[in-house]
Amino acid sequence: MAVNALVITGYGANSHLETAHTARLAGADRADIAHFADIVSNRTRLEDYHFLIFPGGFLDGDDLGAAQTAAMRWRYLRLDDGRPLLKALEDFLTQGKLVLGICNGFQLLVKLGVLPSLGGERFKRQVSLGHNDSARFEDRWVRLLPNRQSPCIFTKNLPLLAMPVRHGEGKLVARDAQCLERLAAEGLIALQYADPESGEPTQEYPHNPNGSPLAIAGLSDPTGRVFGLMPHPEAFHHVTNHPGWTRGELDPPGTMLFVNAVRHLREHFC
């Protein structure tokens, strides 16, 4: 059976082409792009796919906060056949399939409560993503440390990574101190901003570009099958994307996150 990925676009998503291309490079047999309206109208059905990707961009111009309006669409709209859209997404998740949210897509997953799902409480907002401490849009390359204690399928066995960030609202804000402690204790902090020299998690700007506590760059849910991150793996799908490639800085590409996802799906669905 083929591994089919679906990248959702529309309402300001702008990284869908690169994201679908990266999924294909990682081995997905299909990587389709569908407008959100195609999902609602049932022209594209979630059940036909194994890997759902919410790409980066500026959903609804971030006018009410990053991905806030998009989260309300997913929460309250119904499909043309009458089913709640949220139920279709829940069914996708309970079937053991994979979900990835990149930047604006990550903001959508936390606003919708798909991440981090502490205690199995799905669709309940437990964290959010607020304005960067620098009070400006950050567009720079960062180092990223995968957490080997995390259940995250996407970051499994990966080394120190390099990817670009481009966001204005990337600082993780937890509901309370206990929530932040649980994220760390349960291994749900899948990816952290790292010092490029030591390779250790850092709070120092600009290596931590937004001031996120515990250097959080990406979160997993307890199953490891849902992952969201602020950096853009799809923007580093070839060696020449890296600004230091002519100097011999040959970091593993962000495509490796997608490779892990496709490999997992082949093992469990094919």
C-alpha positions as CSV (number, residue, x, y, z in Angstrom):
1,M,0.0,0.0,0.0
2,A,1.3,3.5,-0.9
3,V,2.1,6.1,1.7
4,N,-0.1,9.1,1.0
5,A,0.6,12.6,2.4
6,L,-1.8,15.5,2.4
7,V,-0.7,19.1,2.7
8,I,-3.5,21.6,3.5
9,T,-3.3,25.1,2.0
10,G,-5.6,28.2,1.8
11,Y,-6.3,31.3,3.9
12,G,-2.7,32.4,4.0
13,A,-0.6,29.1,4.1
14,N,2.3,29.7,1.8
15,S,4.8,26.8,2.2
16,H,2.6,24.1,0.8
17,L,4.7,23.5,-2.4
18,E,8.0,23.1,-0.6
19,T,6.3,20.9,2.0
20,A,4.8,18.6,-0.5
21,H,8.1,18.4,-2.4
22,T,9.9,17.5,0.8
23,A,7.4,14.7,1.6
24,R,8.0,13.3,-1.9
25,L,11.8,13.5,-1.4
26,A,11.4,11.6,1.8
27,G,9.7,8.7,0.0
28,A,6.0,9.4,0.2
29,D,4.3,7.8,-2.8
30,R,1.8,10.7,-3.0
31,A,2.0,14.2,-1.6
32,D,-1.1,16.0,-2.6
33,I,-2.0,19.6,-1.9
34,A,-5.6,20.5,-1.0
35,H,-7.3,23.7,-0.2
36,F,-9.1,23.7,3.1
37,A,-12.4,24.2,1.3
38,D,-11.8,20.9,-0.6
39,I,-11.7,19.2,2.8
40,V,-15.0,20.7,3.9
41,S,-16.7,19.9,0.6
42,N,-15.4,16.3,0.7
43,R,-13.7,16.7,-2.6
44,T,-10.6,15.6,-0.6
45,R,-11.1,13.1,2.2
46,L,-8.8,12.8,5.2
47,E,-9.4,9.1,5.3
48,D,-7.6,8.6,2.0
49,Y,-4.3,9.7,3.6
50,H,-1.9,8.5,6.2
51,F,0.2,11.7,6.8
52,L,-1.5,15.1,7.3
53,I,0.7,18.2,7.2
54,F,-0.2,21.7,8.2
55,P,2.4,24.0,6.5
56,G,3.7,27.4,7.4
57,G,2.4,30.7,6.4
58,F,0.2,33.4,7.8
59,L,-3.3,32.0,8.3
60,D,-5.9,34.8,8.0
61,G,-3.0,37.3,8.3
62,D,-2.6,36.4,12.0
63,D,-5.2,39.2,12.5
64,L,-6.7,37.6,15.7
65,G,-3.4,35.9,16.7
66,A,-1.5,33.3,14.9
67,A,-3.9,30.5,13.6
68,Q,-6.7,31.5,16.0
69,T,-9.3,31.8,13.3
70,A,-8.2,28.7,11.5
71,A,-8.6,26.8,14.8
72,M,-12.2,28.0,15.0
73,R,-12.9,26.7,11.5
74,W,-11.6,23.3,12.4
75,R,-13.5,23.3,15.7
76,Y,-16.9,24.4,14.5
77,L,-17.4,23.7,10.7
78,R,-19.1,20.6,9.4
79,L,-18.3,18.6,6.3
80,D,-20.9,18.7,3.4
81,D,-22.1,15.2,4.6
82,G,-23.0,16.7,8.0
83,R,-20.1,15.3,10.0
84,P,-18.2,17.7,12.3
85,L,-14.9,18.5,10.8
86,L,-13.3,18.0,14.2
87,K,-14.7,14.5,14.3
88,A,-13.0,13.7,10.9
89,L,-9.7,14.9,12.3
90,E,-10.2,12.9,15.5
91,D,-10.9,9.8,13.5
92,F,-7.7,10.4,11.6
93,L,-5.7,10.7,14.8
94,T,-7.2,7.6,16.5
95,Q,-6.4,5.5,13.5
96,G,-2.7,5.9,14.3
97,K,-1.8,8.1,11.4
98,L,0.7,11.0,11.5
99,V,0.2,14.8,11.8
100,L,2.9,17.4,11.4
101,G,2.5,21.1,11.9
102,I,5.2,23.5,10.8
103,C,5.4,27.1,12.1
104,N,1.9,28.4,11.4
105,G,0.8,24.8,11.3
106,F,2.2,24.3,14.8
107,Q,0.4,27.4,16.0
108,L,-2.8,25.9,14.6
109,L,-2.2,22.5,16.4
110,V,-1.7,24.2,19.8
111,K,-4.6,26.6,19.4
112,L,-6.8,23.6,18.4
113,G,-5.5,21.6,21.4
114,V,-4.1,18.7,19.3
115,L,-0.8,19.5,20.9
116,P,0.4,18.6,23.5
117,S,-2.6,16.6,24.6
118,L,-1.3,16.1,28.2
119,G,-3.1,13.4,30.0
120,G,-4.8,12.4,26.7
121,E,-6.9,15.5,26.8
122,R,-7.2,16.2,23.0
123,F,-8.8,19.3,21.7
124,K,-8.3,21.2,25.0
125,R,-5.9,24.1,24.8
126,Q,-3.1,23.6,27.2
127,V,-0.3,25.8,25.7
128,S,-0.1,28.6,23.1
129,L,2.5,30.5,21.2
130,G,3.0,34.2,21.9
131,H,5.1,37.0,20.5
132,N,8.9,36.7,20.4
133,D,10.8,38.3,23.3
134,S,12.6,40.4,20.7
135,A,9.2,42.0,19.7
136,R,10.0,41.5,16.1
137,F,9.8,38.9,13.3
138,E,12.8,36.6,13.4
139,D,14.2,35.2,10.2
140,R,17.5,33.3,10.9
141,W,19.1,29.9,11.0
142,V,19.1,28.0,14.3
143,R,20.5,24.8,15.8
144,L,18.1,22.2,17.1
145,L,18.6,19.4,19.6
146,P,16.2,16.4,19.3
147,N,15.2,14.9,22.6
148,R,16.1,11.2,22.7
149,Q,13.7,10.6,25.6
150,S,10.8,11.8,23.6
151,P,8.2,9.4,22.0
152,C,8.2,11.6,18.9
153,I,8.4,9.5,15.7
154,F,9.7,12.4,13.6
155,T,12.8,13.2,15.6
156,K,13.8,9.6,16.5
157,N,17.5,9.0,16.4
158,L,18.3,12.3,14.7
159,P,21.5,14.3,15.4
160,L,21.8,18.0,16.0
161,L,20.0,19.8,13.2
162,A,20.0,23.1,11.5
163,M,16.9,24.9,10.1
164,P,15.7,28.4,9.5
165,V,13.0,30.1,11.6
166,R,10.7,32.8,10.3
167,H,8.1,33.8,12.7
168,G,6.8,36.6,15.0
169,E,4.9,34.4,17.4
170,G,7.0,31.5,18.4
171,K,7.4,31.7,22.2
172,L,5.7,28.8,23.9
173,V,3.4,29.9,26.7
174,A,2.1,27.2,29.0
175,R,-1.2,27.3,30.8
176,D,0.7,27.1,34.2
177,A,4.0,26.1,35.7
178,Q,2.8,22.5,36.3
179,C,1.9,22.2,32.5
180,L,5.5,23.2,31.6
181,E,6.9,20.8,34.1
182,R,4.8,17.9,32.7
183,L,6.0,18.7,29.2
184,A,9.6,18.1,30.3
185,A,8.9,15.2,32.6
186,E,6.8,13.3,30.0
187,G,9.3,13.9,27.1
188,L,6.9,15.9,25.1
189,I,9.5,18.6,24.4
190,A,10.7,16.9,21.2
191,L,13.0,19.6,19.9
192,Q,15.0,22.4,21.6
193,Y,16.9,25.4,20.4
194,A,20.6,24.7,21.0
195,D,23.8,26.6,21.3
196,P,25.8,26.0,18.1
197,E,29.1,25.5,20.0
198,S,28.0,23.2,22.9
199,G,25.0,21.7,21.2
200,E,23.1,22.1,24.5
201,P,19.6,23.7,25.0
202,T,19.8,27.5,25.3
203,Q,17.8,30.5,26.4
204,E,20.3,32.9,24.9
205,Y,19.2,35.1,22.0
206,P,19.6,34.7,19.0
207,H,20.2,31.0,19.3
208,N,16.8,30.8,21.0
209,P,15.1,33.2,18.7
210,N,11.9,33.8,20.6
211,G,12.7,33.3,24.3
212,S,10.7,30.1,24.5
213,P,11.0,28.5,28.0
214,L,13.1,25.3,28.2
215,A,14.3,26.2,24.7
216,I,11.2,24.6,23.3
217,A,11.2,24.5,19.5
218,G,8.8,21.6,18.9
219,L,6.3,19.5,20.8
220,S,5.1,15.9,20.5
221,D,1.9,14.4,21.8
222,P,2.1,11.4,24.1
223,T,1.7,9.0,21.2
224,G,4.6,10.5,19.3
225,R,2.5,10.6,16.2
226,V,1.7,14.3,16.3
227,F,4.5,16.8,16.1
228,G,4.7,20.5,15.7
229,L,7.7,22.8,15.4
230,M,8.4,26.4,14.7
231,P,11.5,26.0,12.5
232,H,11.0,25.1,8.8
233,P,12.3,21.6,7.8
234,E,10.9,22.0,4.3
235,A,13.1,25.0,3.8
236,F,16.2,22.8,4.1
237,H,15.4,19.9,1.7
238,H,18.7,20.2,-0.3
239,V,22.3,20.9,0.7
240,T,22.3,24.2,-1.3
241,N,19.5,25.6,0.9
242,H,22.0,25.9,3.8
243,P,23.8,29.3,3.8
244,G,27.1,27.6,4.7
245,W,27.1,24.8,2.1
246,T,29.9,26.4,0.1
247,R,32.0,26.4,3.2
248,G,31.4,22.6,3.7
249,E,28.8,23.0,6.4
250,L,26.9,19.8,5.5
251,D,24.2,19.5,8.2
252,P,21.5,16.8,7.9
253,P,18.6,18.3,6.0
254,G,15.2,18.8,7.5
255,T,14.0,16.1,5.2
256,M,15.1,13.6,7.8
257,L,12.0,14.4,9.9
258,F,9.8,13.4,6.9
259,V,11.9,10.3,6.3
260,N,11.2,9.1,9.8
261,A,7.5,9.7,9.3
262,V,7.4,7.8,6.0
263,R,9.4,4.9,7.4
264,H,7.0,4.6,10.3
265,L,4.0,4.6,8.0
266,R,5.5,1.9,5.8
267,E,6.1,-0.3,8.8
268,H,2.6,0.1,10.2
269,F,0.3,0.7,7.2
270,C,2.0,-1.0,4.2
